Amino acid sequence: MSTANLFLKACLKMDHRTNLKWWLHFLLLALLFGVSSGEVRYVLPEEMQRGSVIGNVARDLGMKVPELNARRARVVAEGTRQLCELDAASGNLLISQRIDREELCAQASVCTLQYQLLLEDPLQAYSLVLDITDINDNSPVFAAGEIKLDLVESTVLGRRFPLESAHDPDLGTNSVREYKLSPNHHFALEMSTQINGNAYLELVLKKPLDREAQAEHVLKINGIDGGNPVRSGTASIYVRVLDANDNVPVFSQRVYKASVHENSPIGTLIATLNATDFDEGVYGEVSYSFSHLSDKMGGVIEINPLSGEVRVAGPIDYEEASTHELDVQAKDGGGQSSHCKLVIEVIDVNDNKPVIEVKSASANVAEDSKPGTMVALMNVYDLDTGNSGRVTCTIADDVPFKFVSEVKNYYMLVTDGMLDREFQPEFNITVTATDAGSPSLSTIKVLTIVVNDINDNPPTFTQREYNANLLENQPVGTFVMKVKAEDIDDGSNAKTLYQISRDTNSEVSSFLTINSETGELFTSRLFDYEQSVHFQIKVTARDGGSPPLSSTCTVNVFIKDQNDNTPVVLYPVQTPGFIAEDVVPVEAPRGYLVTKVVAVDADSGHNAWLSYRIIKATQHNLFMVGLHTGEIRTVRPFMEDDESKQSVVVLVTDNGPDTLSATATVSIVIGDGLPVLNELFEFADDSQDGDNLTLYLIIALAAVSFLLILLISGVFYFKLCRRGYVYRSTTASLPVFPTAYCPPSFTDFSRCGTLLKDDRYDSFLTTGSWRGDFRFSSNTDTDTLKQRSAAYQKNTLRRASTDRASLKIRAGGPHPCYVIT
């Protein structure tokens, strides 16, 4: 393995037996702390060179090396410096910075670094644990290169003088293991062991001192560690022999234990040390000092040299060190001293807020993401211990997200329901991390997550059905109407294109064109009201999503009539070279009905209202024509000098904005011997009386309420418009009579409203007009009158048969009528 090779390289200078021992130690650690589920543990020595291989992550996780690049694998630190990095090309975990165990973990027996290997697509996290082992890279160092002792010559044999121990940052066998004193006749060294396992020494007097023989002794002391190769440190001991000071300060305890809360204010009393010296005067004055105090601790704890009070001098942080072990020296004025141990336990307080580190986050999530899709990975931890270090991580309940934790201190934010961008396009999720301290501390972090749109909503038309009115004969490209569909999706999913639906009849679909972007409909052909009054198409709106969604609406187009058809004269038949003659008795009185001009207009509504007037006649003031009925009546009785054959030209005009007209030539023969039918002239007076009565009634109503007549007229006009439907046969070529728009003087007895095939009949006549038109007398008539009337009718029918039109007499009702077939 690469780790084993690097470890062996770090131990090249060890002898064979030591190499074997470290190799076995490494294998044991590898077995105990190997790859576990979701965690890879590596054991490596400190001080490895930059770029050295720690291990192959891809192989140890059972992954292929290309997968690391594909999933953007990276190593992130968990609250520590980034000391290693991932070579994605080879899958090796490399040293990126100098790793000094003593700097990272101080005197901790186990030095562990925690990292996370993050993989994306999908997001996964693996725990990487680095166990840093100690190497012998530090030599023992004495705090003072020179140690001075003042001893009275009367010092008893066996007297012990504690010496400052050499300090070695290394641990275990690499720390100080023994001391050696330079050869001499008076002193010897004896070793003791501190609580943390480090050795400390005492100088023991083995032979009486004689100031007069030798006033000063110079000794060399070597501190030797147990590493391989061995490292050592040296200090000089200068012993000055004084006159007798036969009592040394004595502490009340060899080991003092005290506790202090972290972050205690400066000046807080930790402990009071007490040492007594039974000498008097200068030799009995005791001063206190720390015999060995690191620079870091020098600014944290101080001791009063006179009272022995130990107080807080700077910030104490439990997270940096939970205990402090200090050597305290009590020295009298004669130079004699003694030592004790002061062990200070730092009590943790909840002074650190939880830390939220976002290791990986997706700012966008698709709205069709399944529940459980990971959105973000967060590392949440607290530097405090105990309850103060236990952290709970929560989010609001009203969001479709939740936390899932599968690795300690790591929380995955996953979806907890279906997302709907149209309902809420963005979430600002407040993550709250709270510890269990008293009082508890919390940290808040806001994650902004944008919901990406998918095409889950089809376009919706503002109306399910549209109605458009279009005048006939409009040019190609005329704007008809605009349809509009709205899509609540976003971006390209909301871009709507319009088209004529395939469900539309193939012939009708070519009637209109549509602007695919705006939904505007235009004509693609000319329309004729007389051929088609209505057609229906379907319009489809399709969005730009993948796959696209669509919806359909119905467009009803109603063709409106224009006055584009001239009136057509049905009777008398206008045949070039031949005009049928109508016979009138010479004894006909004033107002006698001679004949009737029958005409129709293929248009509808007002455009089909016809009016008649005489524009030319053989003799003026002999005949008149009804304005709306077309009935030709005598203006006066005939005279002897009147010509027997009369010709009358009648102009038939419609009621359109641009009036169209036709003319009908009526040939009238004044016949002698024909009977005069009362019904053919009684109508004139009755009609005149009826017209006068109607006029009086209108004048009376207008006098009573002009506003009321306007309202009635409006309602009546609205009803006329609604009933103005005219059926047009696909086979019949004849124009029709508009039933709803007939003048008030017309009555439709058949209620058919149109001219259909030969087996259908429509009847149109003015009120009372047919009281005199070929009506049988209601009284008992003579046989002669019946025969003459029948002969007259037969003669009339013969004249009209030349143009496929006939006159029949329907005797079933009180008023016979013309029926055009």
JOZIDA-V694149 format. One record per residue. N is the residue number from 1. PSI is psi in whole degrees, -180 to 180 (* if undefined). NEAR is the number of other ideal C-beta (glycine too) atoms within 10 Angstrom. Layout:
n->[N,N]
psi->[PSI,PSI]
near->[NEAR,NEAR]
This chain:
n->[1,2,3,4,5,6,7,8,9,10,11,12,13,14,15,16,17,18,19,20,21,22,23,24,25,26,27,28,29,30,31,32,33,34,35,36,37,38,39,40,41,42,43,44,45,46,47,48,49,50,51,52,53,54,55,56,57,58,59,60,61,62,63,64,65,66,67,68,69,70,71,72,73,74,75,76,77,78,79,80,81,82,83,84,85,86,87,88,89,90,91,92,93,94,95,96,97,98,99,100,101,102,103,104,105,106,107,108,109,110,111,112,113,114,115,116,117,118,119,120,121,122,123,124,125,126,127,128,129,130,131,132,133,134,135,136,137,138,139,140,141,142,143,144,145,146,147,148,149,150,151,152,153,154,155,156,157,158,159,160,161,162,163,164,165,166,167,168,169,170,171,172,173,174,175,176,177,178,179,180,181,182,183,184,185,186,187,188,189,190,191,192,193,194,195,196,197,198,199,200,201,202,203,204,205,206,207,208,209,210,211,212,213,214,215,216,217,218,219,220,221,222,223,224,225,226,227,228,229,230,231,232,233,234,235,236,237,238,239,240,241,242,243,244,245,246,247,248,249,250,251,252,253,254,255,256,257,258,259,260,261,262,263,264,265,266,267,268,269,270,271,272,273,274,275,276,277,278,279,280,281,282,283,284,285,286,287,288,289,290,291,292,293,294,295,296,297,298,299,300,301,302,303,304,305,306,307,308,309,310,311,312,313,314,315,316,317,318,319,320,321,322,323,324,325,326,327,328,329,330,331,332,333,334,335,336,337,338,339,340,341,342,343,344,345,346,347,348,349,350,351,352,353,354,355,356,357,358,359,360,361,362,363,364,365,366,367,368,369,370,371,372,373,374,375,376,377,378,379,380,381,382,383,384,385,386,387,388,389,390,391,392,393,394,395,396,397,398,399,400,401,402,403,404,405,406,407,408,409,410,411,412,413,414,415,416,417,418,419,420,421,422,423,424,425,426,427,428,429,430,431,432,433,434,435,436,437,438,439,440,441,442,443,444,445,446,447,448,449,450,451,452,453,454,455,456,457,458,459,460,461,462,463,464,465,466,467,468,469,470,471,472,473,474,475,476,477,478,479,480,481,482,483,484,485,486,487,488,489,490,491,492,493,494,495,496,497,498,499,500,501,502,503,504,505,506,507,508,509,510,511,512,513,514,515,516,517,518,519,520,521,522,523,524,525,526,527,528,529,530,531,532,533,534,535,536,537,538,539,540,541,542,543,544,545,546,547,548,549,550,551,552,553,554,555,556,557,558,559,560,561,562,563,564,565,566,567,568,569,570,571,572,573,574,575,576,577,578,579,580,581,582,583,584,585,586,587,588,589,590,591,592,593,594,595,596,597,598,599,600,601,602,603,604,605,606,607,608,609,610,611,612,613,614,615,616,617,618,619,620,621,622,623,624,625,626,627,628,629,630,631,632,633,634,635,636,637,638,639,640,641,642,643,644,645,646,647,648,649,650,651,652,653,654,655,656,657,658,659,660,661,662,663,664,665,666,667,668,669,670,671,672,673,674,675,676,677,678,679,680,681,682,683,684,685,686,687,688,689,690,691,692,693,694,695,696,697,698,699,700,701,702,703,704,705,706,707,708,709,710,711,712,713,714,715,716,717,718,719,720,721,722,723,724,725,726,727,728,729,730,731,732,733,734,735,736,737,738,739,740,741,742,743,744,745,746,747,748,749,750,751,752,753,754,755,756,757,758,759,760,761,762,763,764,765,766,767,768,769,770,771,772,773,774,775,776,777,778,779,780,781,782,783,784,785,786,787,788,789,790,791,792,793,794,795,796,797,798,799,800,801,802,803,804,805,806,807,808,809,810,811,812,813,814,815,816,817,818,819,820,821]
psi->[152,-36,-42,-41,-45,-39,-40,-37,-35,-13,26,-27,-3,156,174,-41,-41,-39,-44,-42,-46,-37,-45,-39,-41,-44,-40,-44,-38,-36,-39,-36,43,-160,125,178,114,5,136,127,131,142,124,149,157,170,26,151,152,137,-4,148,125,-44,167,105,-41,-45,-43,-24,-1,32,159,143,-43,-24,-28,-45,-41,-35,17,54,142,156,128,146,154,85,8,175,156,99,-8,163,162,128,98,-23,-33,-15,8,145,120,154,126,-22,164,132,111,110,-41,-33,-37,-44,3,-123,15,140,-29,128,111,134,135,125,166,133,114,131,143,166,65,167,124,154,131,141,127,120,124,116,112,119,152,143,163,79,7,138,148,140,129,138,-37,125,-20,129,124,131,135,114,136,151,-16,9,131,155,147,-2,136,139,106,138,152,130,152,144,126,115,-19,165,168,-136,-17,-8,179,127,-26,161,147,135,138,147,133,173,-13,-27,155,161,141,139,147,170,133,173,-37,5,-10,147,143,163,160,139,123,130,122,-19,139,147,150,106,-35,-30,-43,110,-15,141,132,121,153,132,132,130,123,131,177,14,177,110,159,139,150,161,151,144,155,138,120,113,117,128,122,172,170,123,88,7,137,155,142,123,150,-23,145,-33,125,137,134,165,154,141,141,155,20,145,154,136,-6,130,128,-51,160,119,149,124,137,147,122,-1,167,164,-142,-36,-16,-2,121,136,147,144,159,129,-28,115,123,161,-36,-43,-20,-29,4,-41,141,156,137,119,-19,-43,-18,12,130,123,164,129,-10,-177,130,125,119,-35,-22,-42,131,-21,154,129,118,146,125,134,134,124,133,178,-15,0,-3,147,164,166,155,169,138,113,118,122,125,124,125,138,160,82,5,126,151,148,130,115,121,110,-33,136,140,116,-17,145,136,142,-13,15,138,152,135,-2,127,133,-38,152,126,141,116,122,168,130,-14,173,173,-144,-33,-20,-4,124,137,140,127,159,171,153,-17,22,149,50,159,167,141,128,116,-18,139,133,6,133,130,125,115,161,144,27,180,141,149,105,-33,-26,-43,108,-13,144,131,99,121,114,124,121,122,132,174,17,175,110,154,151,151,157,140,135,137,125,129,121,123,131,118,141,144,163,83,8,124,159,145,123,146,-23,143,-29,133,146,132,142,132,126,142,161,17,146,159,136,5,134,131,-59,177,128,152,132,142,140,121,1,-176,156,-138,-25,-19,-5,121,134,144,149,158,128,148,-16,-14,143,136,-35,-44,-30,-20,-1,-33,155,158,139,116,-22,-36,-18,14,134,137,154,147,10,173,146,142,117,-34,-16,-35,130,-10,141,164,134,163,134,132,131,124,132,177,15,177,110,154,150,154,163,164,144,164,134,117,123,122,123,127,143,144,157,79,11,132,154,148,127,121,-35,136,150,127,93,131,129,-10,129,125,145,141,137,136,137,144,-24,8,128,-178,136,9,133,119,-54,-175,133,120,122,153,161,129,-15,-179,169,-142,-28,-17,0,127,147,152,143,149,127,-13,139,153,-45,129,157,27,-37,153,158,140,133,-41,-12,-25,9,129,122,162,142,-28,166,155,151,168,-31,0,141,146,-25,126,145,128,128,119,128,123,119,148,-176,20,167,-45,100,133,153,165,160,149,127,122,125,124,130,127,110,146,137,-2,144,153,118,127,-36,-23,-8,-17,-31,-32,-46,-45,-40,-39,-41,-40,-41,-41,-41,-42,-42,-43,-39,-43,-43,-40,-43,-39,-36,-37,-52,104,-38,-37,-41,-33,-42,-46,-40,-41,-45,-42,-40,-39,-42,-36,-41,-38,-32,6,29,132,122,138,122,145,-15,-26,139,-6,145,171,165,123,116,-44,-25,17,146,161,-22,7,149,134,105,-28,-24,24,-39,8,168,119,-150,-178,-21,6,150,136,138,132,130,158,158,116,-1,-29,9,-25,-1,97,40,138,145,140,-19,171,108,163,156,-31,-42,-40,-42,-44,-42,-42,-41,-41,-44,-42,-39,-40,-43,-38,-38,-33,-11,-15,-17,35,23,145,156,124,153,120,115,15,-17,-177,-19,104,157,160,139,120,126,*]
near->[15,16,20,15,11,19,20,15,12,20,18,7,10,18,11,7,9,14,15,11,15,19,14,10,13,20,13,11,15,17,8,10,16,13,16,10,6,13,15,20,19,25,23,25,23,20,14,22,10,12,11,21,18,22,24,17,24,21,15,18,19,7,17,10,17,12,14,22,11,12,17,13,22,16,19,16,16,17,12,11,11,11,20,22,18,21,16,19,10,14,22,20,28,17,20,16,11,12,23,15,21,18,10,16,17,14,16,14,10,9,19,13,21,17,23,21,20,19,19,15,8,8,20,18,19,21,19,25,15,22,17,24,19,22,20,20,17,20,19,25,16,20,16,13,10,10,18,11,19,17,25,19,17,13,19,8,11,8,15,15,21,17,22,18,22,27,17,26,18,23,21,14,14,19,24,26,18,15,22,13,17,13,7,15,8,19,21,12,16,10,13,11,9,12,10,11,12,18,20,20,22,15,23,16,18,13,11,12,21,11,16,8,9,13,13,9,17,11,19,13,22,17,25,20,25,16,22,19,9,12,20,16,20,17,21,15,21,13,22,13,20,19,9,14,23,14,17,25,26,14,21,10,12,9,11,21,12,15,12,21,15,19,15,17,8,12,9,14,13,20,20,14,21,17,23,13,22,12,19,9,10,11,22,16,15,25,17,22,13,18,19,18,19,14,6,11,18,12,12,20,21,19,24,14,13,10,11,19,15,25,17,20,16,13,13,23,16,22,15,13,18,15,14,19,15,19,19,23,20,24,22,25,16,24,17,25,21,20,22,23,17,21,15,23,12,21,12,21,15,19,16,22,19,27,18,19,17,13,17,20,15,18,11,10,20,15,20,16,19,9,13,11,18,20,21,22,23,23,21,21,20,23,17,24,14,11,13,22,18,14,24,14,20,14,18,12,6,5,17,15,22,17,17,12,12,10,15,10,20,21,24,20,25,18,21,15,10,12,22,14,22,14,10,12,14,10,19,10,16,13,22,15,22,18,25,16,22,9,6,15,18,13,18,12,17,8,19,10,20,13,22,17,21,17,20,15,21,19,25,15,20,10,12,10,10,20,12,15,11,21,12,18,14,17,7,10,9,16,13,20,16,14,21,17,23,12,22,15,23,18,11,13,21,17,16,24,18,25,14,19,17,10,11,21,12,7,8,15,17,13,20,23,17,22,13,13,10,12,20,16,26,14,18,14,11,11,19,15,24,17,10,14,19,11,18,12,22,16,22,20,25,20,23,16,20,9,6,16,17,16,18,18,23,18,23,13,23,12,20,14,23,17,19,16,21,19,24,16,21,21,24,23,18,17,10,5,4,12,16,19,18,21,16,23,20,17,14,22,15,12,19,24,26,23,24,24,25,24,22,23,26,22,28,22,18,16,23,26,17,24,19,21,13,17,11,12,19,15,15,9,8,20,22,18,26,19,13,16,25,23,25,26,24,22,13,14,12,20,9,5,6,15,12,11,11,22,15,24,13,23,17,24,19,23,18,20,8,9,12,17,15,17,15,25,14,27,17,23,11,20,15,8,8,17,15,13,23,15,17,25,18,16,25,20,11,13,22,11,10,14,11,10,10,12,10,10,10,11,10,9,13,12,8,9,11,9,7,11,13,11,10,12,10,10,10,10,10,10,11,15,12,9,12,17,14,22,12,17,13,5,6,15,6,17,22,23,24,28,19,17,21,20,14,9,18,18,16,18,18,15,8,16,20,21,22,18,10,8,6,14,17,22,21,23,23,22,17,18,23,27,21,22,23,20,20,15,13,8,6,5,14,10,7,9,13,12,11,17,19,13,11,17,14,9,12,19,14,11,19,18,13,11,16,11,18,15,19,15,17,15,9,6,10,9,16,21,22,23,19,20,16]
